[in-house]
Amino acid sequence: MFNRQSIHISFLLWGCVFCLLTAFCTHMGKDVDRKNKIHMISLQFTGAVLMCSDAFAWGFRGYPGNLGRNMVVISNFLVFTCSDLLLLFYHEYVCSCLFEKNPGEAKKYIRVKIVYGISIAAILLVVISQFAHFYYYVDAQNYYHRNYAHFVSLLLPMTGIVLDASLIIQFRNKISRELLTALLSYIVLPFVASIVLLFYYGISLNNIAITISIILMFLQNTVEQVKKVASQERRLASQELQLAGQERTLAKQERMLAKQERTLVCQEREIMDSRIASMMSQIRNHFIFNCLSTISGYCKIDPEKADAALTRFTRYLRRNMNFLEEKGLITFENEVKQLEDYVALEQMRFGDLIEFGEDFETVAFKIPPLTVQLLVENAIKHGLTKPGKKGSVCVLTRKEKSGIVIEVIDDGVGFETSEMEEKNSIGIRNVRYRLGHMINASLKIESTPGKGTRAVIFIPVTAEDENRR
């Protein structure tokens, strides 16, 4: 047959079971702050010991013999001790929640230190009470009775709770509404139960209220962690979307880079084709035949000149082949050496009809191979070698603030520049292309019929500096 005491004990034992379950769940949680987790488990485990001890205190109340007496004494000692330990652990949990971002800030407030002092003092008084019996005593029949100072055992925890309540209210903006409600429930429910116990004895209302508060804090903490996990998942999803966007951007950039690489490859191929075409244009069959014919003629009348001409011709061909293997620019000095061999070979053919001059203010720069030679060749071929016409061609260089200028000037027959554009000479087009793409230079040709032609190459300072590096 169930009576009030058995029902009371069953409530206490079930409270112990719930506290242990919440402690186990908190321990298994992976997304809980470590400090809060320790404080919460301490609260839950202490609450379980409190409820179990209270159940034993009621169960062995009036049980005869030494076993009954020892169980009543030990269980009541644990009830009082755990009640004060709960104040200590609750106070630490409150401080960790309120000062989570700056734990050192809690030390600035005297109330925090006072609550620690109250908790330690209350535990010491419980220990002393085991010998002085001013809180309670156990009679000869093993019944528990309150004593004259029992109200102190309730007043000390209540004072600590009031101080914690003042901290919670002061810093309520630092925590969520749900956490505020859970923390205040631990204050309000046991406070009301303690007031009731001052006037009524017969049921552990205070301990039951504490257990309910611990369960409420556990539920709130669980909800808080679920919200944090959901927030983290949303943040991760947002980051994944951002990463996906960045990956699409990178893929687009990679496609653009691939396109640019293909364009560069095409440009390099065009430059190479241009260089090859330019080289080939310098060693056309008729030029080779003319040189060989000239050398053959000198072999009969002037072997020394024939030998000199053959040496220049061989060197000219070798340099052309070497330039063909070059992948970049050449020094202007090497360009001039090749140019001088070419002009000397042409002078052997035409004699005094061709005069060649040089005036170099600077040679410390680089250009694409056979650039100047093609301009001089055009001047000799189209401007100076007309029947009965004697002429001169001169190559000049000078430095300006904005860059270097190369001029090829002849006093030949000249031509209309519009005619040159219509003919669209492959050689001139190649020279312009290589100058523009290799050193960002430009070529300008001016000509007046009957007066001559002037070709001007301008190499900007940036291109000059790049050449020097």
HUSUL-V943131 format. One record per residue. PHI is phi as a letter, one per 30 degrees, with the letter a starting at -180 (NA if undefined). NEAR is the number of other ideal C-beta (glycine too) atoms within 10 Angstrom. D_LAST is the distance of its C-alpha to the last C-alpha in whole Angstrom. Layout:
BEGIN
phi=PHI near=NEAR d_last=D_LAST
phi=PHI near=NEAR d_last=D_LAST
END
This chain:
BEGIN
phi=NA near=3 d_last=105
phi=d near=7 d_last=102
phi=b near=7 d_last=103
phi=d near=9 d_last=101
phi=d near=14 d_last=99
phi=d near=12 d_last=98
phi=d near=11 d_last=96
phi=d near=18 d_last=95
phi=d near=18 d_last=94
phi=d near=12 d_last=92
phi=d near=18 d_last=90
phi=d near=25 d_last=89
phi=d near=16 d_last=88
phi=d near=13 d_last=86
phi=d near=25 d_last=84
phi=d near=20 d_last=83
phi=d near=13 d_last=82
phi=d near=19 d_last=80
phi=d near=25 d_last=78
phi=d near=17 d_last=78
phi=d near=14 d_last=76
phi=d near=25 d_last=74
phi=d near=21 d_last=73
phi=d near=13 d_last=72
phi=d near=14 d_last=70
phi=d near=22 d_last=68
phi=d near=14 d_last=67
phi=d near=8 d_last=66
phi=d near=15 d_last=64
phi=c near=7 d_last=60
phi=c near=11 d_last=59
phi=c near=19 d_last=61
phi=e near=17 d_last=59
phi=d near=8 d_last=60
phi=d near=15 d_last=62
phi=d near=18 d_last=64
phi=d near=18 d_last=65
phi=d near=17 d_last=66
phi=d near=22 d_last=68
phi=d near=24 d_last=70
phi=d near=19 d_last=71
phi=d near=18 d_last=72
phi=d near=27 d_last=74
phi=d near=25 d_last=75
phi=d near=20 d_last=76
phi=d near=25 d_last=78
phi=d near=28 d_last=80
phi=d near=22 d_last=81
phi=d near=18 d_last=83
phi=d near=28 d_last=84
phi=d near=28 d_last=86
phi=d near=21 d_last=87
phi=d near=24 d_last=88
phi=d near=28 d_last=90
phi=d near=23 d_last=92
phi=d near=20 d_last=93
phi=d near=23 d_last=94
phi=d near=21 d_last=96
phi=d near=19 d_last=97
phi=c near=22 d_last=99
phi=d near=19 d_last=100
phi=i near=14 d_last=104
phi=d near=15 d_last=103
phi=d near=10 d_last=106
phi=j near=10 d_last=105
phi=d near=8 d_last=102
phi=e near=11 d_last=100
phi=d near=18 d_last=101
phi=d near=17 d_last=100
phi=d near=14 d_last=97
phi=d near=19 d_last=95
phi=d near=23 d_last=96
phi=d near=18 d_last=95
phi=d near=15 d_last=92
phi=d near=20 d_last=91
phi=d near=25 d_last=92
phi=d near=18 d_last=90
phi=d near=20 d_last=87
phi=d near=26 d_last=88
phi=d near=22 d_last=87
phi=d near=19 d_last=84
phi=d near=25 d_last=82
phi=e near=26 d_last=83
phi=d near=22 d_last=82
phi=d near=22 d_last=79
phi=d near=25 d_last=78
phi=d near=27 d_last=78
phi=d near=22 d_last=75
phi=d near=21 d_last=73
phi=d near=28 d_last=73
phi=d near=24 d_last=72
phi=d near=21 d_last=69
phi=d near=22 d_last=68
phi=d near=24 d_last=69
phi=d near=23 d_last=66
phi=d near=19 d_last=64
phi=d near=24 d_last=64
phi=d near=24 d_last=64
phi=c near=19 d_last=61
phi=d near=13 d_last=59
phi=d near=7 d_last=56
phi=b near=9 d_last=57
phi=e near=12 d_last=59
phi=d near=7 d_last=60
phi=d near=13 d_last=61
phi=d near=19 d_last=64
phi=d near=11 d_last=65
phi=d near=10 d_last=65
phi=c near=18 d_last=68
phi=d near=9 d_last=72
phi=d near=16 d_last=73
phi=d near=21 d_last=71
phi=d near=12 d_last=72
phi=d near=14 d_last=76
phi=d near=25 d_last=76
phi=d near=16 d_last=75
phi=d near=11 d_last=77
phi=d near=22 d_last=80
phi=d near=22 d_last=79
phi=d near=12 d_last=79
phi=d near=13 d_last=82
phi=d near=23 d_last=84
phi=d near=19 d_last=83
phi=d near=11 d_last=85
phi=d near=18 d_last=88
phi=d near=22 d_last=88
phi=d near=12 d_last=88
phi=d near=12 d_last=91
phi=d near=21 d_last=93
phi=d near=15 d_last=94
phi=c near=7 d_last=96
phi=d near=12 d_last=97
phi=h near=14 d_last=98
phi=d near=15 d_last=97
phi=d near=22 d_last=95
phi=a near=19 d_last=97
phi=b near=15 d_last=100
phi=c near=18 d_last=101
phi=d near=11 d_last=105
phi=d near=6 d_last=107
phi=c near=11 d_last=107
phi=i near=20 d_last=103
phi=c near=13 d_last=103
phi=d near=19 d_last=100
phi=b near=11 d_last=101
phi=d near=13 d_last=99
phi=c near=13 d_last=100
phi=d near=9 d_last=100
phi=c near=15 d_last=96
phi=d near=18 d_last=95
phi=d near=14 d_last=93
phi=d near=13 d_last=91
phi=d near=23 d_last=89
phi=c near=18 d_last=89
phi=d near=15 d_last=88
phi=d near=20 d_last=85
phi=d near=23 d_last=83
phi=d near=19 d_last=84
phi=d near=15 d_last=83
phi=d near=26 d_last=79
phi=d near=21 d_last=79
phi=d near=13 d_last=80
phi=d near=19 d_last=77
phi=d near=24 d_last=74
phi=d near=17 d_last=76
phi=d near=12 d_last=75
phi=d near=20 d_last=71
phi=d near=20 d_last=71
phi=d near=10 d_last=72
phi=d near=12 d_last=70
phi=c near=18 d_last=67
phi=d near=15 d_last=68
phi=d near=6 d_last=65
phi=d near=14 d_last=62
phi=b near=18 d_last=64
phi=d near=14 d_last=65
phi=d near=8 d_last=69
phi=d near=15 d_last=70
phi=d near=19 d_last=69
phi=d near=18 d_last=71
phi=d near=14 d_last=74
phi=d near=23 d_last=73
phi=d near=25 d_last=73
phi=d near=18 d_last=76
phi=d near=18 d_last=78
phi=d near=26 d_last=78
phi=d near=19 d_last=79
phi=d near=15 d_last=82
phi=d near=19 d_last=84
phi=d near=28 d_last=84
phi=d near=18 d_last=85
phi=d near=13 d_last=88
phi=d near=20 d_last=89
phi=d near=20 d_last=89
phi=d near=14 d_last=91
phi=d near=14 d_last=94
phi=d near=21 d_last=94
phi=d near=12 d_last=95
phi=c near=6 d_last=98
phi=b near=9 d_last=99
phi=b near=13 d_last=98
phi=k near=9 d_last=99
phi=a near=18 d_last=95
phi=d near=24 d_last=92
phi=d near=18 d_last=90
phi=d near=23 d_last=88
phi=d near=25 d_last=86
phi=d near=19 d_last=87
phi=d near=21 d_last=85
phi=d near=28 d_last=82
phi=d near=27 d_last=82
phi=d near=17 d_last=81
phi=d near=24 d_last=79
phi=d near=28 d_last=77
phi=d near=19 d_last=77
phi=d near=18 d_last=76
phi=d near=23 d_last=73
phi=d near=21 d_last=72
phi=d near=13 d_last=72
phi=d near=18 d_last=70
phi=d near=24 d_last=67
phi=d near=15 d_last=67
phi=d near=14 d_last=67
phi=d near=20 d_last=64
phi=d near=18 d_last=62
phi=d near=11 d_last=63
phi=d near=12 d_last=61
phi=d near=13 d_last=58
phi=d near=12 d_last=58
phi=d near=10 d_last=58
phi=d near=10 d_last=56
phi=d near=11 d_last=53
phi=d near=10 d_last=54
phi=d near=10 d_last=53
phi=d near=10 d_last=50
phi=d near=10 d_last=49
phi=d near=10 d_last=50
phi=d near=10 d_last=48
phi=d near=10 d_last=45
phi=d near=10 d_last=45
phi=d near=10 d_last=45
phi=d near=10 d_last=42
phi=d near=11 d_last=40
phi=d near=10 d_last=42
phi=d near=10 d_last=40
phi=d near=10 d_last=37
phi=d near=10 d_last=37
phi=d near=10 d_last=38
phi=d near=10 d_last=35
phi=d near=12 d_last=32
phi=d near=10 d_last=34
phi=d near=10 d_last=33
phi=d near=10 d_last=30
phi=d near=10 d_last=30
phi=d near=10 d_last=31
phi=d near=10 d_last=29
phi=d near=11 d_last=26
phi=d near=10 d_last=28
phi=d near=10 d_last=28
phi=d near=10 d_last=25
phi=d near=10 d_last=24
phi=d near=10 d_last=26
phi=d near=10 d_last=25
phi=d near=10 d_last=21
phi=d near=10 d_last=23
phi=d near=10 d_last=25
phi=d near=13 d_last=22
phi=d near=12 d_last=21
phi=d near=10 d_last=24
phi=d near=14 d_last=25
phi=d near=17 d_last=21
phi=d near=12 d_last=22
phi=d near=12 d_last=26
phi=d near=21 d_last=25
phi=d near=20 d_last=23
phi=d near=12 d_last=26
phi=d near=14 d_last=28
phi=d near=24 d_last=26
phi=d near=15 d_last=26
phi=d near=12 d_last=30
phi=d near=17 d_last=30
phi=d near=21 d_last=29
phi=b near=14 d_last=32
phi=d near=10 d_last=35
phi=e near=8 d_last=38
phi=d near=7 d_last=39
phi=d near=19 d_last=37
phi=d near=12 d_last=37
phi=d near=10 d_last=41
phi=d near=15 d_last=41
phi=d near=22 d_last=38
phi=d near=13 d_last=41
phi=d near=11 d_last=44
phi=d near=20 d_last=43
phi=d near=19 d_last=42
phi=d near=11 d_last=45
phi=d near=15 d_last=47
phi=d near=18 d_last=45
phi=e near=14 d_last=47
phi=d near=8 d_last=50
phi=c near=8 d_last=50
phi=a near=12 d_last=47
phi=e near=10 d_last=46
phi=d near=8 d_last=43
phi=d near=15 d_last=41
phi=d near=18 d_last=42
phi=d near=13 d_last=40
phi=d near=15 d_last=37
phi=d near=23 d_last=37
phi=d near=16 d_last=37
phi=d near=11 d_last=34
phi=d near=19 d_last=32
phi=d near=21 d_last=33
phi=d near=11 d_last=32
phi=d near=13 d_last=29
phi=d near=22 d_last=28
phi=d near=15 d_last=29
phi=d near=12 d_last=27
phi=d near=21 d_last=24
phi=d near=20 d_last=25
phi=d near=10 d_last=25
phi=d near=13 d_last=22
phi=d near=20 d_last=20
phi=d near=16 d_last=22
phi=d near=6 d_last=21
phi=d near=12 d_last=17
phi=c near=8 d_last=16
phi=b near=9 d_last=13
phi=c near=20 d_last=12
phi=b near=18 d_last=13
phi=d near=14 d_last=13
phi=d near=23 d_last=15
phi=d near=12 d_last=17
phi=d near=18 d_last=18
phi=d near=24 d_last=19
phi=d near=17 d_last=21
phi=e near=14 d_last=23
phi=d near=22 d_last=24
phi=d near=24 d_last=25
phi=d near=17 d_last=27
phi=d near=21 d_last=29
phi=d near=25 d_last=30
phi=d near=21 d_last=31
phi=d near=16 d_last=33
phi=d near=18 d_last=35
phi=d near=23 d_last=36
phi=d near=15 d_last=37
phi=d near=21 d_last=39
phi=d near=17 d_last=41
phi=c near=14 d_last=41
phi=i near=8 d_last=42
phi=d near=7 d_last=42
phi=d near=18 d_last=41
phi=c near=21 d_last=38
phi=c near=15 d_last=36
phi=b near=20 d_last=32
phi=b near=10 d_last=30
phi=b near=12 d_last=27
phi=b near=11 d_last=25
phi=c near=13 d_last=22
phi=d near=11 d_last=21
phi=a near=13 d_last=17
phi=b near=13 d_last=15
phi=d near=13 d_last=12
phi=a near=21 d_last=10
phi=b near=21 d_last=11
phi=b near=25 d_last=13
phi=d near=25 d_last=16
phi=e near=24 d_last=18
phi=i near=27 d_last=21
phi=d near=26 d_last=21
phi=d near=23 d_last=22
phi=e near=27 d_last=25
phi=d near=21 d_last=26
phi=d near=26 d_last=27
phi=d near=22 d_last=28
phi=d near=21 d_last=30
phi=d near=22 d_last=32
phi=d near=27 d_last=33
phi=d near=22 d_last=35
phi=d near=12 d_last=36
phi=c near=18 d_last=37
phi=c near=20 d_last=38
phi=c near=24 d_last=38
phi=c near=17 d_last=41
phi=d near=12 d_last=44
phi=e near=5 d_last=47
phi=i near=5 d_last=48
phi=c near=12 d_last=45
phi=c near=14 d_last=42
phi=a near=19 d_last=39
phi=b near=16 d_last=36
phi=b near=25 d_last=32
phi=b near=16 d_last=29
phi=c near=24 d_last=25
phi=b near=15 d_last=24
phi=b near=21 d_last=20
phi=a near=12 d_last=20
phi=c near=14 d_last=18
phi=b near=11 d_last=19
phi=d near=5 d_last=19
phi=c near=12 d_last=18
phi=l near=20 d_last=15
phi=c near=25 d_last=16
phi=c near=16 d_last=19
phi=c near=24 d_last=20
phi=b near=17 d_last=24
phi=c near=24 d_last=27
phi=c near=20 d_last=30
phi=b near=27 d_last=33
phi=c near=19 d_last=37
phi=d near=25 d_last=38
phi=d near=19 d_last=41
phi=i near=18 d_last=38
phi=a near=18 d_last=39
phi=d near=11 d_last=40
phi=d near=14 d_last=36
phi=d near=8 d_last=39
phi=d near=10 d_last=39
phi=d near=16 d_last=36
phi=d near=11 d_last=35
phi=d near=8 d_last=39
phi=d near=10 d_last=38
phi=h near=8 d_last=34
phi=e near=16 d_last=33
phi=d near=12 d_last=31
phi=d near=17 d_last=29
phi=d near=18 d_last=28
phi=d near=13 d_last=27
phi=d near=23 d_last=25
phi=d near=26 d_last=23
phi=d near=19 d_last=23
phi=d near=18 d_last=22
phi=d near=23 d_last=19
phi=d near=20 d_last=18
phi=d near=12 d_last=18
phi=d near=15 d_last=17
phi=c near=21 d_last=14
phi=b near=24 d_last=13
phi=h near=15 d_last=15
phi=c near=23 d_last=17
phi=b near=14 d_last=21
phi=b near=19 d_last=23
phi=b near=11 d_last=26
phi=c near=18 d_last=29
phi=b near=12 d_last=32
phi=b near=20 d_last=35
phi=b near=13 d_last=39
phi=e near=11 d_last=42
phi=i near=9 d_last=43
phi=c near=12 d_last=40
phi=k near=21 d_last=37
phi=b near=25 d_last=34
phi=b near=16 d_last=30
phi=c near=23 d_last=27
phi=b near=16 d_last=24
phi=c near=23 d_last=21
phi=c near=18 d_last=19
phi=c near=25 d_last=15
phi=d near=15 d_last=15
phi=e near=13 d_last=12
phi=d near=12 d_last=11
phi=d near=21 d_last=10
phi=d near=20 d_last=9
phi=d near=11 d_last=6
phi=e near=15 d_last=5
phi=d near=19 d_last=5
phi=d near=9 d_last=4
phi=d near=4 d_last=0
END
